[in-house]
Amino acid sequence: MKSLKSQELSKEEVIKRLTENIQMALAACYKDNYSDQDFDNPAWAFKQAANGGMIKAYQRILNLLPK
């Protein structure tokens, strides 16, 4: 991934890069599967809730960006 430091980018380029980064993070959240051992842990619901919250947050940010 290229660094944004010391580069002049157009608004469209910034939005494109931001969208790509958020989509990658969102894909990682969807990919984050829980093993059977996770459910043996009393905190599994908190892990699932945190992951679900991250998915919703990323989706909201994507919805705010111009298409």
Backbone hydrogen bonds, N-H to C=O, Kabsch-Sander energy under -0.5 kcal/mol:
donor,donor_aa,acceptor,acceptor_aa,energy
7,Q,4,L,-1.3
9,L,7,Q,-0.7
14,V,10,S,-2.1
15,I,11,K,-2.5
16,K,12,E,-2.4
17,R,13,E,-2.5
18,L,14,V,-2.7
19,T,15,I,-2.6
20,E,16,K,-2.4
21,N,17,R,-2.4
22,I,18,L,-2.4
23,Q,19,T,-2.5
24,M,20,E,-2.1
25,A,21,N,-2.1
26,L,22,I,-2.6
27,A,23,Q,-2.4
28,A,24,M,-1.9
29,C,25,A,-1.7
30,Y,26,L,-2.2
31,K,27,A,-2.1
32,D,28,A,-1.1
33,N,31,K,-1.7
38,D,35,S,-0.7
39,F,35,S,-0.8
39,F,36,D,-0.5
40,D,36,D,-0.6
40,D,37,Q,-0.9
41,N,37,Q,-0.6
41,N,38,D,-0.9
44,W,41,N,-1.9
47,K,43,A,-1.9
48,Q,44,W,-2.4
49,A,45,A,-2.5
50,A,46,F,-2.4
51,N,47,K,-2.2
52,G,48,Q,-2.5
53,G,49,A,-2.3
54,M,50,A,-2.1
55,I,51,N,-2.2
56,K,52,G,-2.1
57,A,53,G,-2.3
58,Y,54,M,-2.6
59,Q,55,I,-2.3
60,R,56,K,-2.3
61,I,57,A,-2.2
62,L,58,Y,-2.5
63,N,59,Q,-2.1
64,L,60,R,-1.2
64,L,61,I,-0.5
65,L,61,I,-1.2
